[in-house]
Amino acid sequence: MANCIVNYGFSSFILFVWMAINIFLFVWFYFFYDLGPQFFYTRHILGSALAWARAPAAVLNFNCMLILLPVCRNLLSLLRGSFVRCSRTMRKQLDKNLTFHKLVAYMIALMTAVHTIAHLFNLERYNNSRQGVYDELSTALSDLADTENTTYLNPIRITNLQIPTYFGFTSIAGLTGVVITLALILIITSSMEVIRRSYFEVFWYTHHLFIIFFAGLVFHGAGRIVRSQQRTNPPHNTTFCKDHPDDWGQIPECPIPQFAGGFPQTWMYVIGPMVIYICERLVRFIRYMQSVRYKKIVMRPSKVLELQLIKNGFKMEVGQYVFVNCPAISQLEWHPFTMTSAPEEDFFSIHIRSAGDWTDKLIDIMKKVPEGAEGPNLVFLLTKFLFALRLGVDGPFGTASEDVFDYEVSMLIGAGIGVTPFASILKSIWYKFKDSDPKLRTRKIYFYWLCRETHAFEWFADLLQVLEKEMEERGMGDFLTYKLYLTGWDQSHATHVMVHFDKDTDVVTGLKQKTHYGRPIWDKEFEQVRKENPTSIVGTFLCGPEALGKVLEKKCAKYSDVDPRKTRFYFNKENF
Amino acid sequence: MGKIEWAMWANEQALASGLILLTGGIVGVAGQFRGWQFAAYAVAAGVFVCLLEYPRSKRAKGTSVERTGQYCFTVCVKAFGPLTRNYYVRAFLHAAICVPGGFMLATVLGCVCLGIASLIYLAAAIRGEHWEPILPRKEIRKPVGESIKNPPQNPPPRPPPEMRRKQAGDLEKSAYDNPMSVTDDE
């Protein structure tokens, strides 16, 4: 339990505050509409369905305001920058933006359901009341029309068409309501995990229906059909007058009651975030227009493409990612890639693996460029082949990896292609060491790389070999402990290893550190780290599958001590 | 959008529509709305659509993720053979089912969503997709070779007896006592 607090404390607090605000809004507006005297006559026709419709509406206003904010990555990056001197936990919070976006979306979906169902009852009751099905008071109220000395209460004015559907589709609120609910449903079904992971394009394009959603949402209340009673002079005493509807306007206690619609408020909630989001898209567009030059293009084994690029005024930090757009392939698609170069280098590089339509096409185009072309030669070749293989690059955007140098001890775990942010970190360490950078607080790094097949190792193995050599030369063998796990081994691997058992370097990678086979036993690893660092704060960083993230989160909680003098593990996860 | 299997999205959309139809129908019946008979129909139609759409199809390429507990539904849906396998049938079925929902406000949303699902199924059918059940993989044991039934009748060939005879002069070599005679002249 105590370990939970250490690791999950701040997220739980944010969630608690958000949920508390939701509950407060719901309850407050429920009682506002259910007990407010100005809605007495409205409630007489509609019953409690009025309050049941307006309370979720308030919650919806709040959540629709929030939903755009977690996806403004430039804004979040800015906030992260300004929190450099803040505590560790605040920055970790910003990593959970996608999770929060989904949570807010679920709340919107739930509240939409409640709101719609309540309004179905409202429309039915208004319609019936207009037909004179209910009691005398209701009929009298519904008969009030918009003339020079009366104002209507019941928004259904006609009597000849008997179905609520007609009103539903001819009123602003009804039509916008149906359209935006439909947009919401399409957005949700195309955002399901299965669709999102397999067919990103469908998810991304359908998600842009949010534009229709927000447009409809802003106009949804324009019809002002939720009517409340206005103060008249002389005042209309509802307690007495409700029993004498026939005498309204004829006796002094009961002048004809006047009604007016509520002022539409949704735009006040959402206009801020909409402006922020428009700015966000504008920034992305400006960044896209900035020119990106190619320094080098290399095809790596197992369909990995390395691009070394230069952009004016581009400053990155370790483990950050960029969004890349290639108009020649698709105008609208931006795909995230972690950068594999260190900030100390004068270019930035990305390793792109073949993993779908867009990446495949990019690799095919790049294959046509002769191998290892560089500099001006490359420019000439590119202009020769394709006059418009321009790239748009948006970023860099911060991730948890930036924190790695703040921890005295770090555990870095990369699974498969998830090792890319760590390539950047390790290179940066190498440079910092060479320059004896005092900013480097880290004294020990444990690096775990889990991979299925051997030939994907190659580009990274080169890096590790260089690091290994450098560290030995400076007598710093202790600084970096790395363990490589080959999870896809078979009989031939095992035989090969048996035969070459005595060799000094590993047969697979050529490194001094031997490759392990199968998955790591995390309990043992955490025990070892804890034993070797009894008083440190250990940051654990993962770039890999969800399942592994859950396992590591549990282990971090399990091996953390509440006592701040002893070892504590903090877990950070990257997610694309 | 090259490699997409439209049926996967159509399935999600249809399942959601089934739930929305069901909810709208329940509201219509519980509230005794005008035209509640359409709502009652929507309840039945919603349940039917949910049952039909719950089992996910096996993907043509890539790993298929089952929904929890979908195995019994898979078996039921599979039993209808070509009716459920073919997506043209599903597209027209959904289009037909959704029409009565349009007559009442409570169910109109379910109707439109199901109509959209029907259109996506049509797109899937035109691209030649079809429904495949996800069944648990049976363990295939490696077939044991025929030779296990016919053990060899004769011992393996041996070198001529001169080479097999023990060398008396060399004590090391003749240290081993054979339990049976290995020379053929005794």
Interface residues (C-beta under 8 A of the other chain):
Chain A: A113 T116 I117 L120 F121 L123 E124 N127 N128 Q162 I163 P164 T165 G168 V178 T181 L182 I185 L186 I188 T189 S190 M192 V194 I195 S198 Y199 E201 V202 G356 D357
Chain B: M1 G2 K3 I4 E5 M8 W9 E12 Q13 A16 I20 T23 G24 V27 G28 G31 F33 R34 G35 R56 R59 G62 V65 F103 M104 L105 A106 V108 L109 V112 C113 I116
